[in-house]
Amino acid sequence: MDLSARTLNTLFAQLGLGASDEDIDRFIGQHRIEHDRELTAAEFWTVAQVAFLREALLDDADWVVLVDQLDTRLRS
């Protein structure tokens, strides 16, 4: 069991994306989600990323807060 602290950086690493603060800011600067679209319906995710995000939202309290943070930042 992974007991390390999860951060937005670890979420990005889990998604297979660059995980530095700069990588995260760049990704969020380049990707936006309309307010009426679900996070997992955004066209820029891969199939594997969508599966992870859905699982995190449905089943994993450890990741859900970070996924919600990402969702909020992609809409700001």
N, C-alpha and C positions, 0 to 999 in steps of 0.2 A: 504494500500500500504506500502510495506517495504522500508523505506528510509535510512536504515542503510548502512554504507559503506561495499561494498562487497570486499572480499579479497580471496586469494587462500584458506585460512582456511575456509571461509564461503562456498566456492565452494565444498570443500571436505565434509563439514558437509551436504550440500544439496544433495550430492551424497551418503550419508549414510556411509561415510568412516571416519576413525579417522582424526581429523582436527587439531591436534597440529603440530607445525613445524616438530617435530621428526617423527610423523606419515606420514606426506607428504613426507619427505625425504626418509623414509623407503619404502613407496609405489612406489615412482619414482625409487628408487634403485632396486626394485624387478620387475618392469614392464617396458618393452620397446616396441616401435612400430617401425616397419620397415618404411623407408622413403617413400615407394610407397604405403603404406596402410593408409586409412583414420582413424582418431582418433576413430570414432564410430564403426569401423570394428575390433577393437582389441578384442581378445577373452576373456579378463579378465573382461569386463564390464557385468553387469546384464542387462536384458531387460529394466528395469526401468531406469538404468543409461544411457543407449544408448538413450532412449526416451528423457530424460532431456537434454543430450548433444546436440542432434539434434535440439531440440526446442531452446536451448540457441544459437546455431549457426545460426539458421534461423530467429528467432523472437525477441531476447532479447539483445539489445545493452549493457545492464548492465552486463550481464554474458559473452558476446562473448570475451571480452579482456582477461578475466581470463581463459576461455576455450582455447583460443589461447596460453596463457602462459603455461598451462598444456600440451598442444599438443607439444609445443617446448621443454619443459623439458623432456617429455617422448621419445624424439628423440635424445637428446644430448648424 
